Amino acid sequence: MTNVPEIRFKGFTGAWEQRKLGDVSNIVASGDADKSKLLESGHYPVISNALTNDGIIGYYNDDFRIEAPAVTVTGRGDVGHAQARKTNITPVVRLLAVKSDFDVEFLSNAINMFDIFIESTGVPQLTSPQLGDYGITYPTKAEQTHIGDFFRTLDDTIALYKRKLDALRKLKIAYLQVMFPQAGEIVPKVRFSGFTEPWGEVVLGDVVDRVTRKNEKLDSTLPLTISAQLGLIDKNEFLISKLPVEMLAGIILLKMESLLIIKAIPTDTHGVRLSDWIDIDYAKRNIFRPIFS
């Protein structure tokens, strides 16, 4: 295997070096937070192993443990998540800190590409020696900086669109509250111009039919399944091989534009259980298969 990437910025040539991370950096294990000094706001962030809120659990005013720049790596639970830190910090609660001469944006992305596997029957934990034993391939500092800046720009763009998406989701929820009648009402608070009649009310079971027809004639070979995180997905995209014909024949057959009501209990990226939700989606494919059968 050659230590040269397929795509490089103009002007950079030559093979990258490869070393163990522990040989080219100093990896520091964190301790406990000093609750007597912990503030809601202050000069120096105190960062835990959590992935939410950038891991910040508070601030110290006059003290820090790790001088910037550095990279922090989660060491318990969902291990191996690296993040560049450009302010002086104090890592706590199983968070690892990596100090080196690498560009921190480059290093954080390099660590995030590690295929970290922790064999454990309990909560996975990543120690400093374990992290240091992983190999890292790296170019000159100048090329690291170019690569780090590039991915930092991408991360900032992703964050911007996530904020826009969150704002649109909140806007949709707000509109749903006022553009549909609430319990005990027959007229929504907000309507399009020209509509004045009260809304009707029926029992859902009186106006729809539960689909039970099977794909016996193999009208379709495109199976849908449900993912709590992704919604409707093509099951074949998540299998090593396509479903056999005999299985396709036993799957429920949906006609185009059928309403599919999905009830699931999704989790966020940190495994936090969320409340039940019901999503209504148009089935753009033909057949549907539960993810558990």
Phi and psi in degrees as GROMACS dihedral restraints (atoms count N, CA, C in turn):
[ dihedral_restraints ]
;  ai    aj    ak    al  type     phi  dphi    fc
    3     4     5     6     1   -88.7    20    10
    4     5     6     7     1   144.1    20    10
    6     7     8     9     1   -92.7    20    10
    7     8     9    10     1    51.9    20    10
    9    10    11    12     1  -131.1    20    10
   10    11    12    13     1   124.2    20    10
   12    13    14    15     1   -71.0    20    10
   13    14    15    16     1   158.5    20    10
   15    16    17    18     1   -69.9    20    10
   16    17    18    19     1   -34.8    20    10
   18    19    20    21     1  -122.2    20    10
   19    20    21    22     1   132.8    20    10
   21    22    23    24     1  -138.6    20    10
   22    23    24    25     1   157.4    20    10
   24    25    26    27     1   -71.0    20    10
   25    26    27    28     1   149.0    20    10
   27    28    29    30     1   -60.0    20    10
   28    29    30    31     1   136.7    20    10
   30    31    32    33     1    99.4    20    10
   31    32    33    34     1    -6.9    20    10
   33    34    35    36     1  -109.9    20    10
   34    35    36    37     1   128.5    20    10
   36    37    38    39     1  -137.3    20    10
   37    38    39    40     1   177.0    20    10
   39    40    41    42     1    88.3    20    10
   40    41    42    43     1   157.1    20    10
   42    43    44    45     1   -76.4    20    10
   43    44    45    46     1   150.8    20    10
   45    46    47    48     1   -79.8    20    10
   46    47    48    49     1   155.1    20    10
   48    49    50    51     1   -86.6    20    10
   49    50    51    52     1   158.2    20    10
   51    52    53    54     1  -134.7    20    10
   52    53    54    55     1   126.3    20    10
   54    55    56    57     1  -143.4    20    10
   55    56    57    58     1   167.6    20    10
   57    58    59    60     1   -74.9    20    10
   58    59    60    61     1   140.0    20    10
   60    61    62    63     1   -57.0    20    10
   61    62    63    64     1   -38.6    20    10
   63    64    65    66     1   -66.2    20    10
   64    65    66    67     1   -20.6    20    10
   66    67    68    69     1   -83.7    20    10
   67    68    69    70     1   -17.9    20    10
   69    70    71    72     1  -121.8    20    10
   70    71    72    73     1    16.7    20    10
   72    73    74    75     1  -156.3    20    10
   73    74    75    76     1   168.6    20    10
   75    76    77    78     1  -114.6    20    10
   76    77    78    79     1   116.2    20    10
   78    79    80    81     1  -104.3    20    10
   79    80    81    82     1   121.5    20    10
   81    82    83    84     1  -110.7    20    10
   82    83    84    85     1   128.7    20    10
   84    85    86    87     1   -85.4    20    10
   85    86    87    88     1   143.5    20    10
   87    88    89    90     1   -87.1    20    10
   88    89    90    91     1   165.9    20    10
   90    91    92    93     1  -115.1    20    10
   91    92    93    94     1  -155.2    20    10
   93    94    95    96     1   -90.2    20    10
   94    95    96    97     1   154.9    20    10
   96    97    98    99     1   -74.1    20    10
   97    98    99   100     1   142.0    20    10
   99   100   101   102     1   -85.7    20    10
  100   101   102   103     1    96.1    20    10
  102   103   104   105     1   -63.5    20    10
  103   104   105   106     1   -22.6    20    10
  105   106   107   108     1   -71.1    20    10
  106   107   108   109     1   -22.0    20    10
  108   109   110   111     1  -105.8    20    10
  109   110   111   112     1    -5.1    20    10
  111   112   113   114     1   -74.7    20    10
  112   113   114   115     1   126.8    20    10
  114   115   116   117     1  -121.7    20    10
  115   116   117   118     1   159.0    20    10
  117   118   119   120     1   -72.9    20    10
  118   119   120   121     1   -26.1    20    10
  120   121   122   123     1  -145.2    20    10
  121   122   123   124     1   152.3    20    10
  123   124   125   126     1   174.7    20    10
  124   125   126   127     1  -164.6    20    10
  126   127   128   129     1   -84.9    20    10
  127   128   129   130     1   -40.1    20    10
  129   130   131   132     1  -121.3    20    10
  130   131   132   133     1   117.3    20    10
  132   133   134   135     1   -63.6    20    10
  133   134   135   136     1   142.1    20    10
  135   136   137   138     1  -105.2    20    10
  136   137   138   139     1   119.4    20    10
  138   139   140   141     1  -118.2    20    10
  139   140   141   142     1   128.2    20    10
  141   142   143   144     1  -101.9    20    10
  142   143   144   145     1  -171.3    20    10
  144   145   146   147     1   -76.3    20    10
  145   146   147   148     1    -6.2    20    10
  147   148   149   150     1   -70.1    20    10
  148   149   150   151     1   156.2    20    10
  150   151   152   153     1   -98.1    20    10
  151   152   153   154     1   -15.4    20    10
  153   154   155   156     1   -83.3    20    10
  154   155   156   157     1   151.2    20    10
  156   157   158   159     1    55.0    20    10
  157   158   159   160     1    34.6    20    10
  159   160   161   162     1    58.4    20    10
  160   161   162   163     1    17.2    20    10
  162   163   164   165     1    81.5    20    10
  163   164   165   166     1    -0.3    20    10
  165   166   167   168     1   -74.7    20    10
  166   167   168   169     1   123.9    20    10
  168   169   170   171     1  -110.8    20    10
  169   170   171   172     1    -3.9    20    10
  171   172   173   174     1   162.1    20    10
  172   173   174   175     1  -165.0    20    10
  174   175   176   177     1  -142.4    20    10
  175   176   177   178     1   151.6    20    10
  177   178   179   180     1  -106.7    20    10
  178   179   180   181     1   144.3    20    10
  180   181   182   183     1   -86.8    20    10
  181   182   183   184     1   -37.7    20    10
  183   184   185   186     1  -124.4    20    10
  184   185   186   187     1    14.6    20    10
  186   187   188   189     1  -151.3    20    10
  187   188   189   190     1   148.2    20    10
  189   190   191   192     1  -153.5    20    10
  190   191   192   193     1   163.2    20    10
  192   193   194   195     1  -107.5    20    10
  193   194   195   196     1   -37.1    20    10
  195   196   197   198     1  -116.0    20    10
  196   197   198   199     1   123.4    20    10
  198   199   200   201     1   -83.9    20    10
  199   200   201   202     1   136.0    20    10
  201   202   203   204     1   -71.2    20    10
  202   203   204   205     1   153.5    20    10
  204   205   206   207     1   -83.7    20    10
  205   206   207   208     1   152.4    20    10
  207   208   209   210     1  -155.7    20    10
  208   209   210   211     1   173.0    20    10
  210   211   212   213     1  -125.9    20    10
  211   212   213   214     1   133.2    20    10
  213   214   215   216     1  -103.0    20    10
  214   215   216   217     1   148.7    20    10
  216   217   218   219     1  -135.2    20    10
  217   218   219   220     1   127.7    20    10
  219   220   221   222     1   -65.0    20    10
  220   221   222   223     1   134.8    20    10
  222   223   224   225     1  -119.9    20    10
  223   224   225   226     1     8.0    20    10
  225   226   227   228     1  -147.6    20    10
  226   227   228   229     1   139.9    20    10
  228   229   230   231     1    78.3    20    10
  229   230   231   232     1  -110.4    20    10
  231   232   233   234     1   -83.5    20    10
  232   233   234   235     1    82.8    20    10
  234   235   236   237     1   -82.5    20    10
  235   236   237   238     1   157.2    20    10
  237   238   239   240     1    91.0    20    10
  238   239   240   241     1     7.0    20    10
  240   241   242   243     1   -84.1    20    10
  241   242   243   244     1   117.5    20    10
  243   244   245   246     1  -103.7    20    10
  244   245   246   247     1   145.8    20    10
  246   247   248   249     1  -144.8    20    10
  247   248   249   250     1   134.9    20    10
  249   250   251   252     1   -71.3    20    10
  250   251   252   253     1   138.0    20    10
  252   253   254   255     1  -123.5    20    10
  253   254   255   256     1   125.0    20    10
  255   256   257   258     1  -117.3    20    10
  256   257   258   259     1    14.0    20    10
  258   259   260   261     1  -128.3    20    10
  259   260   261   262     1   155.9    20    10
  261   262   263   264     1   -63.4    20    10
  262   263   264   265     1   135.1    20    10
  264   265   266   267     1  -137.1    20    10
  265   266   267   268     1   168.1    20    10
  267   268   269   270     1  -125.2    20    10
  268   269   270   271     1   108.3    20    10
  270   271   272   273     1   -79.6    20    10
  271   272   273   274     1   141.3    20    10
  273   274   275   276     1  -139.7    20    10
  274   275   276   277     1   168.6    20    10
  276   277   278   279     1    54.6    20    10
  277   278   279   280     1    67.3    20    10
  279   280   281   282     1    66.8    20    10
  280   281   282   283     1    15.4    20    10
  282   283   284   285     1   -88.6    20    10
  283   284   285   286     1   131.2    20    10
  285   286   287   288     1   -94.6    20    10
  286   287   288   289     1   145.9    20    10
  288   289   290   291     1  -121.8    20    10
  289   290   291   292     1   134.2    20    10
  291   292   293   294     1  -115.6    20    10
  292   293   294   295     1   118.7    20    10
  294   295   296   297     1  -108.1    20    10
  295   296   297   298     1   133.3    20    10
  297   298   299   300     1  -161.4    20    10
  298   299   300   301     1  -178.4    20    10
  300   301   302   303     1   -92.1    20    10
  301   302   303   304     1     2.6    20    10
  303   304   305   306     1   -71.6    20    10
  304   305   306   307     1   153.2    20    10
  306   307   308   309     1   -63.0    20    10
  307   308   309   310     1   127.5    20    10
  309   310   311   312     1   -68.3    20    10
  310   311   312   313     1   -31.9    20    10
  312   313   314   315     1   -66.9    20    10
  313   314   315   316     1   -42.2    20    10
  315   316   317   318     1   -62.3    20    10
  316   317   318   319     1   -47.7    20    10
  318   319   320   321     1   -63.2    20    10
  319   320   321   322     1   -42.3    20    10
  321   322   323   324     1   -62.5    20    10
  322   323   324   325     1   -40.7    20    10
  324   325   326   327     1   -69.2    20    10
  325   326   327   328     1   -36.7    20    10
  327   328   329   330     1   -63.6    20    10
  328   329   330   331     1   -43.6    20    10
  330   331   332   333     1   -66.5    20    10
  331   332   333   334     1   -37.6    20    10
  333   334   335   336     1   -65.3    20    10
  334   335   336   337     1   -15.7    20    10
  336   337   338   339     1   -90.4    20    10
  337   338   339   340     1    -6.1    20    10
  339   340   341   342     1   -63.1    20    10
  340   341   342   343     1   138.7    20    10
  342   343   344   345     1   -90.3    20    10
  343   344   345   346     1    79.3    20    10
  345   346   347   348     1   -83.1    20    10
  346   347   348   349     1   125.4    20    10
  348   349   350   351     1  -129.2    20    10
  349   350   351   352     1   124.2    20    10
  351   352   353   354     1  -115.1    20    10
  352   353   354   355     1   114.9    20    10
  354   355   356   357     1   -83.1    20    10
  355   356   357   358     1   111.6    20    10
  357   358   359   360     1  -155.7    20    10
  358   359   360   361     1   143.5    20    10
  360   361   362   363     1   -90.0    20    10
  361   362   363   364     1   -10.2    20    10
  363   364   365   366     1  -112.7    20    10
  364   365   366   367     1  -145.4    20    10
  366   367   368   369     1   -74.7    20    10
  367   368   369   370     1   124.1    20    10
  369   370   371   372     1   -59.3    20    10
  370   371   372   373     1   138.8    20    10
  372   373   374   375     1  -135.0    20    10
  373   374   375   376     1   134.8    20    10
  375   376   377   378     1  -110.0    20    10
  376   377   378   379     1   121.1    20    10
  378   379   380   381     1   -96.2    20    10
  379   380   381   382     1   166.3    20    10
  381   382   383   384     1   -59.0    20    10
  382   383   384   385     1   -47.1    20    10
  384   385   386   387     1   -61.9    20    10
  385   386   387   388     1   -37.6    20    10
  387   388   389   390     1   -63.5    20    10
  388   389   390   391     1   -46.6    20    10
  390   391   392   393     1   -63.5    20    10
  391   392   393   394     1   -41.0    20    10
  393   394   395   396     1   -66.8    20    10
  394   395   396   397     1   -17.2    20    10
  396   397   398   399     1   -83.1    20    10
  397   398   399   400     1    -9.6    20    10
  399   400   401   402     1   -77.8    20    10
  400   401   402   403     1   143.1    20    10
  402   403   404   405     1   -84.1    20    10
  403   404   405   406     1   141.9    20    10
  405   406   407   408     1  -125.0    20    10
  406   407   408   409     1   135.0    20    10
  408   409   410   411     1  -106.9    20    10
  409   410   411   412     1   131.4    20    10
  411   412   413   414     1  -147.8    20    10
  412   413   414   415     1   151.1    20    10
  414   415   416   417     1   -97.7    20    10
  415   416   417   418     1  -163.1    20    10
  417   418   419   420     1   -66.1    20    10
  418   419   420   421     1   162.7    20    10
  420   421   422   423     1   -61.5    20    10
  421   422   423   424     1   -36.9    20    10
  423   424   425   426     1   -63.1    20    10
  424   425   426   427     1   -43.0    20    10
  426   427   428   429     1   -71.0    20    10
  427   428   429   430     1   -35.7    20    10
  429   430   431   432     1   -55.8    20    10
  430   431   432   433     1   -43.9    20    10
  432   433   434   435     1   -63.6    20    10
  433   434   435   436     1   -43.3    20    10
  435   436   437   438     1   -60.2    20    10
  436   437   438   439     1   -45.4    20    10
  438   439   440   441     1   -65.9    20    10
  439   440   441   442     1   -44.7    20    10
  441   442   443   444     1   -61.9    20    10
  442   443   444   445     1   -43.5    20    10
  444   445   446   447     1   -62.7    20    10
  445   446   447   448     1   -39.4    20    10
  447   448   449   450     1   -60.9    20    10
  448   449   450   451     1   -48.3    20    10
  450   451   452   453     1   -74.0    20    10
  451   452   453   454     1   -27.2    20    10
  453   454   455   456     1   -64.8    20    10
  454   455   456   457     1   -40.3    20    10
  456   457   458   459     1   -62.8    20    10
  457   458   459   460     1   -42.6    20    10
  459   460   461   462     1   -62.8    20    10
  460   461   462   463     1   -43.9    20    10
  462   463   464   465     1   -62.3    20    10
  463   464   465   466     1   -40.9    20    10
  465   466   467   468     1   -64.3    20    10
  466   467   468   469     1   -39.1    20    10
  468   469   470   471     1   -66.4    20    10
  469   470   471   472     1   -42.5    20    10
  471   472   473   474     1   -60.7    20    10
  472   473   474   475     1   -43.6    20    10
  474   475   476   477     1   -62.5    20    10
  475   476   477   478     1   -39.6    20    10
  477   478   479   480     1   -62.6    20    10
  478   479   480   481     1   -46.1    20    10
  480   481   482   483     1   -68.7    20    10
  481   482   483   484     1   -32.1    20    10
  483   484   485   486     1   -64.3    20    10
  484   485   486   487     1   -41.0    20    10
  486   487   488   489     1   -64.6    20    10
  487   488   489   490     1   -40.6    20    10
  489   490   491   492     1   -63.9    20    10
  490   491   492   493     1   -41.5    20    10
  492   493   494   495     1   -63.6    20    10
  493   494   495   496     1   -43.0    20    10
  495   496   497   498     1   -61.3    20    10
  496   497   498   499     1   -40.5    20    10
  498   499   500   501     1   -65.5    20    10
  499   500   501   502     1   -40.0    20    10
  501   502   503   504     1   -67.4    20    10
  502   503   504   505     1   -37.9    20    10
  504   505   506   507     1   -64.4    20    10
  505   506   507   508     1   -41.5    20    10
  507   508   509   510     1   -65.7    20    10
  508   509   510   511     1   -38.0    20    10
  510   511   512   513     1   -64.6    20    10
  511   512   513   514     1   -41.5    20    10
  513   514   515   516     1   -61.7    20    10
  514   515   516   517     1   -44.5    20    10
  516   517   518   519     1   -59.8    20    10
  517   518   519   520     1   -42.1    20    10
  519   520   521   522     1   -63.2    20    10
  520   521   522   523     1   -43.6    20    10
  522   523   524   525     1   -66.0    20    10
  523   524   525   526     1   -38.1    20    10
  525   526   527   528     1   -60.5    20    10
  526   527   528   529     1   -35.1    20    10
  528   529   530   531     1   -67.8    20    10
  529   530   531   532     1   -29.1    20    10
  531   532   533   534     1  -109.2    20    10
  532   533   534   535     1   -15.5    20    10
  534   535   536   537     1  -100.2    20    10
  535   536   537   538     1    -1.9    20    10
  537   538   539   540     1  -121.1    20    10
  538   539   540   541     1   138.8    20    10
  540   541   542   543     1   -59.7    20    10
  541   542   543   544     1   138.5    20    10
  543   544   545   546     1   -85.3    20    10
  544   545   546   547     1   175.5    20    10
  546   547   548   549     1   -53.8    20    10
  547   548   549   550     1   128.4    20    10
  549   550   551   552     1    84.7    20    10
  550   551   552   553     1     0.4    20    10
  552   553   554   555     1  -112.3    20    10
  553   554   555   556     1   156.5    20    10
  555   556   557   558     1  -124.0    20    10
  556   557   558   559     1     1.7    20    10
  558   559   560   561     1  -135.6    20    10
  559   560   561   562     1   128.6    20    10
  561   562   563   564     1   -72.9    20    10
  562   563   564   565     1   158.9    20    10
  564   565   566   567     1   -71.5    20    10
  565   566   567   568     1   -31.9    20    10
  567   568   569   570     1  -124.6    20    10
  568   569   570   571     1   130.2    20    10
  570   571   572   573     1  -136.3    20    10
  571   572   573   574     1   159.3    20    10
  573   574   575   576     1   -72.3    20    10
  574   575   576   577     1   150.8    20    10
  576   577   578   579     1   -58.9    20    10
  577   578   579   580     1   136.8    20    10
  579   580   581   582     1    97.9    20    10
  580   581   582   583     1    -6.5    20    10
  582   583   584   585     1  -110.3    20    10
  583   584   585   586     1   122.8    20    10
  585   586   587   588     1  -131.8    20    10
  586   587   588   589     1   -17.7    20    10
  588   589   590   591     1   -67.2    20    10
  589   590   591   592     1   147.2    20    10
  591   592   593   594     1   -68.1    20    10
  592   593   594   595     1   152.9    20    10
  594   595   596   597     1   -77.6    20    10
  595   596   597   598     1   149.0    20    10
  597   598   599   600     1   -85.9    20    10
  598   599   600   601     1   168.6    20    10
  600   601   602   603     1  -140.0    20    10
  601   602   603   604     1   129.6    20    10
  603   604   605   606     1  -136.7    20    10
  604   605   606   607     1   164.7    20    10
  606   607   608   609     1   -81.9    20    10
  607   608   609   610     1   128.7    20    10
  609   610   611   612     1   -54.8    20    10
  610   611   612   613     1   -39.2    20    10
  612   613   614   615     1   -65.6    20    10
  613   614   615   616     1   -17.2    20    10
  615   616   617   618     1   -83.2    20    10
  616   617   618   619     1   -14.8    20    10
  618   619   620   621     1  -122.2    20    10
  619   620   621   622     1    -3.4    20    10
  621   622   623   624     1  -132.1    20    10
  622   623   624   625     1   159.9    20    10
  624   625   626   627     1  -118.6    20    10
  625   626   627   628     1   137.5    20    10
  627   628   629   630     1   -74.8    20    10
  628   629   630   631     1   127.8    20    10
  630   631   632   633     1   -77.0    20    10
  631   632   633   634     1   123.6    20    10
  633   634   635   636     1  -127.1    20    10
  634   635   636   637     1    -7.0    20    10
  636   637   638   639     1   -60.6    20    10
  637   638   639   640     1   143.0    20    10
  639   640   641   642     1  -102.0    20    10
  640   641   642   643     1   161.6    20    10
  642   643   644   645     1   -86.2    20    10
  643   644   645   646     1    47.1    20    10
  645   646   647   648     1   -63.2    20    10
  646   647   648   649     1   -34.1    20    10
  648   649   650   651     1   -92.3    20    10
  649   650   651   652     1     8.5    20    10
  651   652   653   654     1    55.2    20    10
  652   653   654   655     1    47.1    20    10
  654   655   656   657     1   -63.3    20    10
  655   656   657   658     1   -22.2    20    10
  657   658   659   660     1  -143.9    20    10
  658   659   660   661     1   150.1    20    10
  660   661   662   663     1  -121.8    20    10
  661   662   663   664     1    22.8    20    10
  663   664   665   666     1  -112.1    20    10
  664   665   666   667     1    94.4    20    10
  666   667   668   669     1   -83.7    20    10
  667   668   669   670     1   133.0    20    10
  669   670   671   672     1   -99.5    20    10
  670   671   672   673     1   150.3    20    10
  672   673   674   675     1  -140.2    20    10
  673   674   675   676     1   176.0    20    10
  675   676   677   678     1  -114.1    20    10
  676   677   678   679     1   129.9    20    10
  678   679   680   681     1  -115.9    20    10
  679   680   681   682     1   131.1    20    10
  681   682   683   684     1   -59.6    20    10
  682   683   684   685     1   -33.5    20    10
  684   685   686   687     1   -86.9    20    10
  685   686   687   688     1   -33.0    20    10
  687   688   689   690     1  -109.2    20    10
  688   689   690   691     1    -8.6    20    10
  690   691   692   693     1    76.6    20    10
  691   692   693   694     1  -141.3    20    10
  693   694   695   696     1   -73.0    20    10
  694   695   696   697     1   130.5    20    10
  696   697   698   699     1  -137.7    20    10
  697   698   699   700     1   157.1    20    10
  699   700   701   702     1   -76.8    20    10
  700   701   702   703     1   115.8    20    10
  702   703   704   705     1   -60.6    20    10
  703   704   705   706     1   -33.2    20    10
  705   706   707   708     1   -62.0    20    10
  706   707   708   709     1   -26.8    20    10
  708   709   710   711     1   -71.1    20    10
  709   710   711   712     1   -15.3    20    10
  711   712   713   714     1  -113.1    20    10
  712   713   714   715     1    11.1    20    10
  714   715   716   717     1  -115.3    20    10
  715   716   717   718     1   152.5    20    10
  717   718   719   720     1   -66.9    20    10
  718   719   720   721     1   -39.8    20    10
  720   721   722   723     1  -132.2    20    10
  721   722   723   724     1   158.4    20    10
  723   724   725   726     1   -68.7    20    10
  724   725   726   727     1   155.8    20    10
  726   727   728   729     1   -63.6    20    10
  727   728   729   730     1   138.9    20    10
  729   730   731   732     1   -67.7    20    10
  730   731   732   733     1   157.5    20    10
  732   733   734   735     1   -58.4    20    10
  733   734   735   736     1   -39.9    20    10
  735   736   737   738     1   -63.6    20    10
  736   737   738   739     1   -28.5    20    10
  738   739   740   741     1   -77.9    20    10
  739   740   741   742     1   -35.9    20    10
  741   742   743   744     1   -62.1    20    10
  742   743   744   745     1   -33.9    20    10
  744   745   746   747     1   -67.2    20    10
  745   746   747   748     1   -24.1    20    10
  747   748   749   750     1   -94.2    20    10
  748   749   750   751     1     3.2    20    10
  750   751   752   753     1   -87.7    20    10
  751   752   753   754     1   146.8    20    10
  753   754   755   756     1   -62.1    20    10
  754   755   756   757     1   136.2    20    10
  756   757   758   759     1  -101.9    20    10
  757   758   759   760     1   122.0    20    10
  759   760   761   762     1  -104.4    20    10
  760   761   762   763     1   139.8    20    10
  762   763   764   765     1   -82.1    20    10
  763   764   765   766     1   157.7    20    10
  765   766   767   768     1   -58.4    20    10
  766   767   768   769     1   141.0    20    10
  768   769   770   771     1    70.9    20    10
  769   770   771   772     1    14.7    20    10
  771   772   773   774     1   -65.9    20    10
  772   773   774   775     1   147.4    20    10
  774   775   776   777     1   -85.0    20    10
  775   776   777   778     1   127.3    20    10
  777   778   779   780     1  -113.5    20    10
  778   779   780   781     1   119.3    20    10
  780   781   782   783     1  -101.0    20    10
  781   782   783   784     1   120.4    20    10
  783   784   785   786     1  -114.0    20    10
  784   785   786   787     1   126.5    20    10
  786   787   788   789     1  -113.9    20    10
  787   788   789   790     1   123.7    20    10
  789   790   791   792     1  -144.8    20    10
  790   791   792   793     1   165.4    20    10
  792   793   794   795     1  -118.7    20    10
  793   794   795   796     1    84.9    20    10
  795   796   797   798     1   -72.6    20    10
  796   797   798   799     1   163.0    20    10
  798   799   800   801     1  -124.9    20    10
  799   800   801   802     1   152.7    20    10
  801   802   803   804     1   -81.1    20    10
  802   803   804   805     1  -176.6    20    10
  804   805   806   807     1   -67.4    20    10
  805   806   807   808     1   -11.8    20    10
  807   808   809   810     1  -104.9    20    10
  808   809   810   811     1    11.1    20    10
  810   811   812   813     1    77.6    20    10
  811   812   813   814     1    18.6    20    10
  813   814   815   816     1   -82.7    20    10
  814   815   816   817     1   127.7    20    10
  816   817   818   819     1   -72.7    20    10
  817   818   819   820     1   128.7    20    10
  819   820   821   822     1  -103.4    20    10
  820   821   822   823     1   170.4    20    10
  822   823   824   825     1   -72.1    20    10
  823   824   825   826     1   158.7    20    10
  825   826   827   828     1   -60.4    20    10
  826   827   828   829     1   149.4    20    10
  828   829   830   831     1  -145.3    20    10
  829   830   831   832     1   155.4    20    10
  831   832   833   834     1  -121.9    20    10
  832   833   834   835     1   122.3    20    10
  834   835   836   837     1  -112.4    20    10
  835   836   837   838     1   139.0    20    10
  837   838   839   840     1  -112.5    20    10
  838   839   840   841     1   122.6    20    10
  840   841   842   843     1  -132.3    20    10
  841   842   843   844     1   150.8    20    10
  843   844   845   846     1   -83.6    20    10
  844   845   846   847     1   130.8    20    10
  846   847   848   849     1   -80.1    20    10
  847   848   849   850     1   108.9    20    10
  849   850   851   852     1   -90.6    20    10
  850   851   852   853     1    -9.1    20    10
  852   853   854   855     1  -110.6    20    10
  853   854   855   856     1  -173.1    20    10
  855   856   857   858     1  -103.7    20    10
  856   857   858   859     1   -32.6    20    10
  858   859   860   861     1  -125.6    20    10
  859   860   861   862     1   152.1    20    10
  861   862   863   864     1  -128.5    20    10
  862   863   864   865     1   134.8    20    10
  864   865   866   867     1  -133.5    20    10
  865   866   867   868     1   125.9    20    10
  867   868   869   870     1   -58.2    20    10
  868   869   870   871     1   147.3    20    10
  870   871   872   873     1   -69.6    20    10
  871   872   873   874     1   -26.1    20    10
  873   874   875   876     1  -114.7    20    10
  874   875   876   877     1   125.5    20    10
